[in-house]
Amino acid sequence: MEQFAYYVAGFASGWAVRTTVDSSRALAVKVLSGLYGVVDRAGRAFGMEREYLEDLLAEARAKYEADRARAGRSVRDQPDGVSSPVAVEDRAA
């Protein structure tokens, strides 16, 4: 009878451990799956912010180039009596 009690106790403890391991494995899979989702969303958010920054830099560069071109035209449009380095370089060329 004592051996039967040990057998039942061993069976019960094995069943309890197996149930715990299976549920912890399912929990681990669920957590890792969620982590992959977080990493994916973070990557997309980072990509959108990078694209925004690139657009911002391109717009700033275009404005700088336009202002520079406009400043170059205004120097060329000045009367001949006004001396500026850009105007002198333009006449020399």
C-alpha positions, 0 to 999 in steps of 0.5 A: 500500500505504501508503494501505491501511495508513492506511485500516486504521489509521484504521478501527481507531482509529475503531472503538476510539474508537467502542467506548470512547465507547459503553461510557463512555456505557453507564457514564454511564447506569448511574451516573446511573441509580444516582444516581437510585436513591440520591436516591429512597432518600434522599428516602424516608428523609428523609420517614420521619424527618420523619414521625417528628419530626412524630409526636414533636412532636405527642406532646410537644404532647399530653402538654403539653396533658394536663399543663396540663389536669391542673394546671388541674383540680388548682388548681380542686380546691384548698380555698377557703383556698388562693389561686392566680392560676388559682383567682382568675381562675376565681372571677371568671369 
